[in-house]
């Protein structure tokens, strides 16, 4: 047997030995179940549980048992990059099983404009629209930034607590204006009531403004005058201004 043949046999033997070791290591790993627990779940279910499990399964399959905890932290970071997830925590439990605790983002309103269309959560995290999923939230347009977001949330929270206004309310338009060294915001609500627009100003005293509108609505409908007006200005709280249709 010449040296070349011996070298080939030796090389094949080494490869076979290494392959056997890898096979034994893989099969010697403990079986680990991946459990997904939703701390907060959106009714629209924009995230797929199977995709999260698949990602974690790949981490388990490609990581030695003694460094699995570190790799799971990396998986956690990747999961948290999903715009529909508010927070994800992935644990290696004492039992050896994997637990992923997921808080899903809840769309609060939909921002629409000439070149923008996305959902905003309560903490102002943007979420892209998802094909095939219709989210029933108010539309908001205009000057949306971190400060106007606070005012929008104040108004939406108050409206959602009031069955009447929640039923007739359609959306909000936000206008920013200079106010001293900063900015102020005027929010105008569109309604299903003869197309009337309701100027709310900012979110201050919003509960009082809603009560004022309900009192005005009762008066106008009683005398069949609602259709005569197109704008109701409530921003001054102590009094209101009505603008007639031309």
C-alpha positions, 0 to 999 in steps of 0.5 A: 500500500503506497503512501498516497492511499494510506493518506486517503484512508487516514483522512477519511478516518478522521472525517468519519470520527469527527462526524460521529462526534458531532452526531453523538453530541447533537443526539446527546443534547436534552430535548427542550420545549419552547413555550410562548406566554403572552403577557399582553395579546392584541386582538388582531394577533399581528405576530405569528407564534410559530415564527417566534418558536422557529427562531428559538428552535434554530438557536437551540439547534446551533448552540452548545448547551453550555452557552445556550443562555447567551444565545437566547439573549441574542434571540430575545434582542432579535424578537424585540426588533419586531415592530408588533412586539412591545417587549419580549423576554426569553428564559432558560428555565431550571427544568431546561425548557425555554420560556418566551414571555411576549407583550404585543403592541396594541394599535391605538390609532392609525396615522394617515397622510399623503405619504404615510400610513401606519399605526401608533401604539400608546407609547408612540411605537410605529407599526406598519400596516399588515396585509389581511388584517383590518384594525378598527382604530381612529384615524389621525392626520396632520402634525403628529410628533412626540408632543402632539401624540400626548394630546391625541392619547388624552383625547382618545382615552376620554372619548373611549370612556364616553359611549356617545362620543365614541359612537359618533367620532371618526378621526382627529386632525392635528395642527401645530402652531407656535406658542412662545418658545415651543408649540401648541396643538389644536385637535379637530374631531370629525363626526358622523353627525351631519359632517360636523367638525368639533374643534377641541383645542388640546387635551386639557379639560377634555372631559368638560369639552365632551360634556359641553358638546353633548349638551349642545347636541341635545339642544340642537337635535331637539330643535332640529337645528343640527344640520344648520352648522358645520363647526363647533368650537369647544376649545375655550371650555367656558363658552363655545362657538358655532359656525353655520353652513353657508 
